[in-house]
Amino acid sequence: MIEASISVGSAEDLVLLLGAKDQHLRQIRGMIPAKISTRDGKVVVQGDEGAVIQATSVLEELRAAIAKQGALDSEQVAQIVHRITGNGSEVSPNAPPIDIRAGRKIRPRTPGQGEYVKAIRSHDLVICVGPAGTGKTYLAVATAVEALRDQSIRKIVLVRPAVEAGESLGFLPGDMQAKINPYLRPLQDALREMIDHEQVRRYMEDDVIEVAPLAYMRGRTLNNAFIIMDEAQNTTVGQMKMFLTRLGEGSKMVVSGDTSQVDLPHHARSGLVDALHRLQGVGGVASVRLTGSDIVRHRLVQDIVRAYEEGPNG
């Protein structure tokens, strides 16, 4: 048996987290076999390692959601619990936990996710493709945070191509920062789920964490860094070559995307699709394909992805 604790600010914060008359707490206890109690302004979780990890992950996500939108209802709580626990399925066997901070570990919840994390740890370049909700970005960011915590790298670089549903940066309102923020928000959200908001701000000010559009990578060499490119299906072949050749000494690189969601012009070949074929057999490069069975978002997402893959009825 192990124990973990989560600090809660005020009595009001505790009520929001556990629910009126402990409604949320009872939901969590009914779905995760862990003992959850309060002690000295903290929520204390006890039990087997897997149950404690799941329960603390649920409580952390609840706290983050409450900070953004206020009180949650029972359906929202259930969605978070289902996503963390994988709809009640067992944690992936032999999956390596990702230690992002004291008392908080993230464990892959499907065999595919487990293979993905193992590939990241054992290769300098990993290319991962799969549908929405399979944890491509989340697990890569978690592994990068762990590497930063272990001091095996000195910098995290999160990159995304600024292409979305045919829009161009030049036609969007605002200055350059306002233009690129919508493209980078998914990466920032994943990061802030794992690192305290104030710590993220300090890391960015000190250039320990950089979140930038792909165009900002040109001409650079990134040493001792963990570099992640999200939505890589929206790179051209030339852009992908430019990005891959930024890899410097002591660095790791993860490239992820969904080849069914390419927003490039029809005449342009996706750099992600090209790289998957071009880099086959290159030493030090691993390719991982996640599928609908690896989706860990809301229970409906698997059905939605399957419906689009199968096409309309009739």
N, C-alpha and C positions, 0 to 999 in steps of 0.2 A: 504494500500500500504506500502511495505517495501523497503529498499534500502540496497544494498551491493556493495562493491568495491573491485577491484583486482589491486594490484600495478604492474606496468610494468616498467622494467628497463630503456631501452633506446627507442629512436624513432624507431630504427631498430627492436627492440623487439616488439613494438606496431604494426608495419607493418606486421611482421611475424604472429602475433596473429590474427589481423583483416583481413589480406589478402591485396594483391595489390588492390588499389582503393576500399577498404573495402568489397571485395568479400566475405570473410568468415563471416563478420559481417552481410551482407545482408542474407546469408544462415541461420544464427542463428535466425535473426529477423523473417524470413519467416516461421520458424518451432516452435518457442517459443514466446508466447505473452508477451514479456517483453520489456521495453524501455532500450536500451543499448547505452551509450554515453561515451565519454572520457573527463576527467577533471583532470588537474594538474598531468599528468603522470599516471593516474589510469583509469581503465575501470569501469564505474559506471552502475549498473543494478538496475532498479526500476520496480515495479509491484506487482502483487499478490504473496503471499509467495511461492506457488508451482512453478510459472513461474520463480521467482528469483532464487530459489534453483536449478532448472534445468539449467538455463542459466549460473549461476556461476559454476556449476559442469562441463558444457561443456567447458567453458573458461579455467578452471583449467586443464582439461584433454588435451585440445589443447596445453596449455603452456607446460605441461609435455611431450607431444609427440614431440613438436618442440625442446625442450631441448635435446631430445634423437636423433632425426633424421633430424632436420632442417625444411625447409619450407614444408608445407603440400599442397596437391592439394584438389580440391573441393570434390572429392569422399571420401578422408580420413576424411575430415571435416563432410561430411554427415553421414559417418559410426559412428563417435563419437556422433553426435547429435541423431541419431536413437537409439544408445545403451542407452544413458542417458534418452531419453524420452520414451523408450519402444515402438518405431515405432509409436509414436503419441498417444498411449493409455493413459488413465487416470492413475494418481497415485493411488496405492492401497488404498481403503477407510479405514479410521481409522488406517492406518499404522503409527507406531511411528517413528518420524524422529530420526536419530542418529547424535548427536551434536559432531562432531570431533574437531572442533576449531571455534573460533569466525568468524562468517560470512560464515561458511561452514557446511551444514548439508547434510546427505545422507538419502534419504527416500526410503524404499522398494517400488518397482514398480509393484508388483503383489500381489494378496492375499496370495499366498504361501510364498513369501518372508516376508510379514507382519507377518504371523503366526510364521515364523522362528525367527524373531527378538523378538517377544513377548515371545516365548518359552525360548530364551536365557536369557531374563531379569527376568523370573519368575522361573527358574530351575537352580540347581547347575550343572547338567550334561545334555547336549543336544546331541543327535545323529541325524545327518542330512544326508540323501542320496538323490542323484539326478544327472542328467546328467551334462555334461560340460556347463558352461555359465549360470547357475542358481543363481550364487552369493553366493554359500555355503561358500567359503573362504573369499570373499570380505566383506560380511556383518558381519561375525564373527570377522574379524580383525577390522572393523569399530566400532563394539560394544565394543571390547577390548580397542581401543584407547579412546572411550568416557569414559569408566570406569576408565582408567588411568587419564584422564583429570579431572574427578570428584573426584579423589582420593579415590574411593571405593575399588581399588586394588592398590598394590604397584609395580607389575611386570607383564609383558606380556611374555609368553613363547609360541613360535611358533615351532611346531614339524612336521616332515615328515619322514615316513619310507624310508630308502635308498634302494628302490626296484623299478626298472624301466625297463619294457620290457625285463626281464630276465638278466639284467646286474648285475654284482657284483662289489662292491667298490674295492675289491682287484685287479681287472683286469683293472681298469681305471687308466690313467696316472696321475702323479703329486703327491704332498703330500696330507695329509688327508683333509686339507682345500680345496684344488683344487678338490678333489674327491667329497666332499659333497656339494659344492656350486651349481652345476646344480640342485640338488634335492631341495634346499632351495630357489632358485631364485623366484619361483612364490609367496612365502610368502613375500619375501623382496620387490618384485614389488608392491604388494598390500599395504604394509606398507608405502612405499615411495610415494604412491599416496595421502596419508592422512597426513603425517608428513614431514616437511621440511628435506631435506637430511642431513643437518648439525645436526639437532636435533636428527634424527635417530642415527647418528654416536655417539653423546654424550650419548644417552640412552643406546646404546650397550656397550660403554666403561664403563658406570656406572652400568652395569648389570640390568638396568631397563627393557630393552628389550633383550630377548635371542632368537636366531633362531638356532635350533640345530636338528640333526638327532635323531630319536627315541632311538637309542642305548644309547645316553647320558642321558636318563631319569632314567635308572636303579639305584635303591638304594636311590632315592631322595624322599623327601616329599616337596611339593610346597604349601606354605601357602600364603594367601593374594595375589593370582596370578590369572590371566586370561590365561588359557592354551588352546591352539588350536592345534588339530592334523588334518592335511590335508592329502588327499589320503589314508585314513584309510583302504580302501579295501585291501591294500597291507601289512597289518599286519597279523601275524598268531594269533591264539587264545591265545597262551601264551604271545605274545607281547602285545596284547590288554589288557589282565588282568594286566600285569606289568604296562602299561600306566595308566589305570583307577585307579589303587591303589596309584598313585602319588598324588591324590587329597588331599589337606590339608585344614586346617581351613581357612575360609574366602575366599575360592577360587571358581572359576567357570571353567568348562571344556566344550569345544565344540569339537566333533568328527565328521568329515565330509568325505564323499567319494562317489564314483560312483561304485555301485556293478556290473555294466556291464563292468568295466575296470580293472579286477583283473589280476595282473601280477605275482602272486605267482605260484610256481610249481603246476601242476595239482592235485597232491595228498594232497596239503595243503588246509585246510579250512580257508576262510577269517575270520579274527577276527572281522571285521565290521559286516558281515552277522551273525556270531555267537552272537555278542553282541545284535543285534536288537532283536533276539529271546530270548536270555537268560535274558535280563533285562526288558522284558515286565512286567508291573505291579509293578516295583520297585519305591517306592515313591521318588520324587525329580528328577526323570529321565524322560526326554521328548524325543520322537522320531518324526522327521519331514521328510516327503517325498516330495521333489520337483519334478516337472515333466517338460516335454517339454514346457508347457505353461508358465513356470517361467523363460525361457531362455531370457536373456537381452543382449546378445552379438549381433554380426552382424545378420541382418535379415535372412541370409541363414542358420545359425546354427540350428534353429528349424527344418528346412527342412532336413538338413543333419542327425540330431539325429533321426528324424522320419523315414528316409529312411533306416537307419541301424537297427532300431527296427523292421521294417516291413520285412526286408530281401530283397534279390535280386528278381527282377521281372522275371517271367517266370521260 
